[in-house]
Amino acid sequence: MTLAVQQAFCARQNFTAAEFEQFRLSLSGPRAVQHLLEVTAGLDSQMLGETEIFGQVKEAYGAAQSHTVTPGRC
């Protein structure tokens, strides 16, 4: 996560950087994709089987596609 994104998130949620570091998860590459899929499928959420995140990811992916910032095939 870039520093600017982290600062914006902390400001919006009223967290200090130190508070945020206590629960921040930083992943990249295949591990990040695996985590996204687990959360989207409801396997790694506060409530097992929760599906609300699926709609959010689907909407975000659609927005990314409309701005041509996704690979041609996923």
QUICORBEL-V243324 format. One record per backbone hydrogen bond with DSSP energy under -0.5 kcal/mol. CO is the residue of the C=O (numbers start at 1). NH is the residue of the N-H. If there is no record, write none. Layout:
# QUICORBEL-V243324
CO NH
CO NH
This chain:
# QUICORBEL-V243324
2 6
3 7
4 8
5 9
6 10
7 11
8 12
9 13
10 14
10 15
16 20
17 21
18 22
19 22
20 23
20 24
25 27
28 31
28 32
29 32
29 33
30 34
31 35
32 36
33 37
34 38
35 39
36 40
37 41
38 43
38 44
39 42
42 49
46 48
47 50
51 54
51 55
52 56
53 57
54 58
55 59
56 60
57 61
58 62
59 63
60 64
61 65
62 66
63 67
64 69
65 68
